[in-house]
Amino acid sequence: MAKSSQAWKDLEREVARRLGGQRNLKRSFNWAIEDDDVTVGDFPWKIDCKYRTRPWKHHAMVVECKRKYCRDGETAILVTKNKGERGAYVTMSLDDFAGIVVALRALKAGADGESHDRESQEDS
């Protein structure tokens, strides 16, 4: 088991690897303020990774959702909202989210290819 000082770095590395991004190496004394933990260049996301030794309650809720409702190939997604707040939040496993990122990249590549094909046909 990794020490917690190493464990959060390992989490950042895993997130960067799984999402096709890069871990931002912080060099200044106020690194937590100046930059996010992981950047995924082809998406406008700011990713902050949090590691803790005590279980997160919402993780257990996602696992329970998966156990109760999901069959093979289905994705458990937890949507939560606090009373009085605008908007809601989505929680899902990193595996499932990474799969969505792969699918988005494939769609984008297909759309870029179709756009390029149309431009080539118009030039003809």
Phi, psi and omega in degrees: 000132182285148172296154184297329178295331176273327185297318180290328176293319178297321177298314178300317179297317180296316179299313179301315181295313184292329182261002180070034181245202177219146178282133178274118180274119183269133182245342184267169183288338181249047185301327183290342182266325190276333187210156175281173183279322184223137175243133175245103192304328184267009175226143182275058185252147170245110186254123178245122183260133179237127177241135175213156184279328177279142181296143173279134181297319183292337175295316178298326180291323177293316179300318179295319177301315180297315181297317185281322193244338190265139170257178179307135177084356179263151185250131175273127179230129178255128175245125182234153179211134174272142177304133176086353179263150173274140177081172181223172182235147181249133176234134177208170180290153177298323178302312181294319179295318178299323176297321177294319179298316178300315180295320178297319178296320179295317177298317180296317179297320178294318179294320178296321178293319178295319179297317179295320179297317179297318179296321179295320179292323179293328179287339184284000000 
